[in-house]
Amino acid sequence: MSASVAQVLVEQRTHFVRRWTRTSIIGSSSFLVVAALLAVLPFMVNLSLVYSMIDLFILVILAMTWNMLAGYGGMVSVGQQAYIGIGAYSMVVLADSLGLNIFAAIALSAVVCGVIAIPISFLVFRLVGGYFAVGTWVVAEVVRLLVVQFPQIGGGAGISFSAMSDLSRDWRIATSYWIGLGATVIVVAACVLLIRSRAGLALTAVRDDMTAASTSGVMVTAVKRLVFVFAGAGAGIAGALIAVSTMRVQPDSVFSVQWSAFMIFIVVVGGVGTLEGPIIGVLVFWFLKQLLADYGPLYLILLGVIGIVFVLFVRGGIWGLISRKGRIELFPVGYNFSKKL
Amino acid sequence: MNLLDPLIQGILLGGLYALFAAGLSLMFGVMRIVNLAYGDFAVLAAYGTLIVVNAALISPLAALLIVAPAMAVLGYILQRTILQRTLGLSPLPSLLVTFGLSIIIQNLLLMFGSADQKRLSLGGVDTASITLPFDIRVGVFPLFIFLLAIVILSILSWVTAKTQYGRLVRAVSDDPATVDLQGVNPKQIYALATAIAFGLVAIAGLAAGVQTSFNPTSGSMLLIFAFEAVIIGGLGSLWGTLGGAMILGVAQTVGAAFAPAQQILAGHLVFLLFLAFLPNGLTRRKVRA
């Protein structure tokens, strides 16, 4: 195989290839700084703010992993609540009934969701596009209807999560917050590493042109299945965090399709198919929620309208407006080819 | 246990689901989009009928003469203004927009209506029944809806197979750019198809409103049933959809005969069995997505 011009230039040492760009150095280090600052937040601000920040972490995890699924993999799922529910119930069973350590229980909840996502993927991958979307929804409904059959885990009424009830209220909230922050950092890092990896390159190719990716030797279905399982595990972590922060798992709430609505809104407003978009989208969503959540239906109508306006007129989302067509990236996921000075 | 009775009730229930599924598969067939707000538009039509009935003191059937054309106009406008902009190679925009519409409609209904169950009444007809041999009682209204579904599916398949509009629909579904070159505006065909689908959804919404009760969020379930009927029947086949709808209806009523609370779960499980073992549905035709 003949070497490309770029390869020749690199061998002649006039040019070089690097992963880290100025923006991604600044972006990634500020991400770490923000995470470090957030870690000390419970000592500085009101606990009710700390408590509502746990919601923010849950939404970051959901939006990041849904974006991998829909934004990169092209699979619009409206059934991620299946894994949120399974994750929440796994948490209760593992930590309460089996007495596992909370951190081990969260990790295992993610594993449970990932494993369950494998057989489900074989079913729903028979559907494409819009039918895939409704198919995932049906699966989520089936999981909900099956879960409420078991009185051992509370049936239709739900079950309490009591593994952390020994702690005082303040410590419980702070601990949930730190667990949420830690999980968020891990999930965001996992998304960045996944996109940087060989599978991520394949996934990015699938995002840009599925047919071209397939003819270039990308195993499209295998890559999609990997992402489907990854997103299932991510939603499972979010579910486990819901159990930890609310101390109660109610089937109608954890299996609610509203979670999917929130994920979609966040990713669409932030920027579909980018790593930075969901984080920006979560901030927008969270501020709107703090401002308007008391208005109930009106708030949700507004979210719907904003979401539609973004899909129709600002398809790249807020990050699309900022990033100047991908020239700015906050995470080192691409390769950059430049001349030596 | 007598299974003949739930079997017949299930087949009749299938008529209602077929009525729903017809519009959904029409929109998919023509534009390759799945309207996630489809069930919510049915519920919107049912509420619209309720308002007209209460305001004008007429029967729901008479109200339908106002509501169905109004829904068709709404569908036409929606297609020309919003949905048309979402069409393209990727299904993502249309899914996201229709999901947004679904949330908007549900919450508008919650805001202006109330969360409790509503029902449309046709007077004596809702509860009237005829007795068949073996002492099986069949509701007059479900029977009427079943026959109506067959009539509407016949008309739809006649229109797509024989009329000029049907030929255009099939041509646009295959290759919109070429149709455009021949001097026919595909956008017009799309908008008319959406108008027809919305007229159908108004009829289906009224039927569902009489046969069962409805609330602002019951549209999701209607969408799921219509979707299951389409997949069980096989994409792209109207009569397959009727078959799929009857299988779904029977699965639900027979499931309910064994375990009364598990009606919906039984339908879902039969759908998943079909997905696992007969993914192309009854008609076994492969359709590009």
Interface residues (C-beta under 8 A of the other chain):
Chain A: A70 G74 V76 V78 L123 V124 R126 L127 V128 G129 G130 Y131 A133 V134 G135 W137 V138 V139 E141 V142 L145 L146 V257 S260 A261 I264 V268 V272 G296 P297 L298 L300 I301 L303 G304 V305 G307 I308 V311 L312 R315
Chain B: F28 R32 I33 V34 N35 L36 I82 R85 T86 S90 P91 L92 P93 S94 L95 L96 V97 F99 G100 L101 I103 I104 Q106 N107 L108 L110 M111 S220 L223 I224 F227 E228 V230 I231 L235 Q262 I264 L265 H268 L269 F271 L272 L275 A276 P279 A289
